[in-house]
């Protein structure tokens, strides 16, 4: 590959993560706070945002499969998280913001573990921040 081709490839590789990053206010509704308790089914520690997936029993007894976005791994570590804080099968309570689309998706502000310890996310400490 020639130098121009390598430069173009490097430029594209650097743009893709920037495109994936978005504003909390663009996807989540600060007027719709949520507090929900469920069992962790999966955790993804990745950039630019991690995800935690939980199963929640609805008021009608149906199982709902929720997904919550949280901060990038380096942000979480700075806030005191350990990669081992969230494990499959753990019952947790999440406080955050609902997605504007309202499709069992939210953004984490804090997670309360079964022992009462609270861990805070890197993405939504303020409802409309520019993360």
Secondary structure in CASP SS format (residue, H / E / C, confidence):
PFRMAT SS
TARGET T0000
AUTHOR 0000-0000-0000
METHOD secondary structure of the structure
MODEL  1
X C 1.00
X C 1.00
X H 1.00
X H 1.00
X H 1.00
X H 1.00
X H 1.00
X H 1.00
X H 1.00
X H 1.00
X H 1.00
X H 1.00
X H 1.00
X H 1.00
X H 1.00
X H 1.00
X H 1.00
X H 1.00
X H 1.00
X H 1.00
X C 1.00
X C 1.00
X C 1.00
X H 1.00
X H 1.00
X H 1.00
X H 1.00
X E 1.00
X E 1.00
X E 1.00
X E 1.00
X E 1.00
X E 1.00
X E 1.00
X E 1.00
X E 1.00
X E 1.00
X E 1.00
X E 1.00
X E 1.00
X E 1.00
X E 1.00
X E 1.00
X E 1.00
X C 1.00
X C 1.00
X C 1.00
X C 1.00
X C 1.00
X E 1.00
X E 1.00
X E 1.00
X E 1.00
X E 1.00
X E 1.00
X E 1.00
X E 1.00
X C 1.00
X C 1.00
X C 1.00
X C 1.00
X C 1.00
X E 1.00
X E 1.00
X E 1.00
X E 1.00
X E 1.00
X E 1.00
X E 1.00
X E 1.00
X C 1.00
X C 1.00
X H 1.00
X H 1.00
X H 1.00
X H 1.00
X H 1.00
X H 1.00
X C 1.00
X C 1.00
X C 1.00
X C 1.00
X C 1.00
X C 1.00
X C 1.00
X C 1.00
X C 1.00
X C 1.00
X C 1.00
X C 1.00
X E 1.00
X E 1.00
X E 1.00
X E 1.00
X E 1.00
X E 1.00
X E 1.00
X E 1.00
X E 1.00
X C 1.00
X C 1.00
X C 1.00
X C 1.00
X C 1.00
X E 1.00
X E 1.00
X E 1.00
X E 1.00
X E 1.00
X E 1.00
X E 1.00
X E 1.00
X C 1.00
X C 1.00
X C 1.00
X C 1.00
X C 1.00
X E 1.00
X E 1.00
X E 1.00
X C 1.00
X C 1.00
X C 1.00
X C 1.00
X C 1.00
X C 1.00
X C 1.00
X C 1.00
X C 1.00
X C 1.00
X C 1.00
END
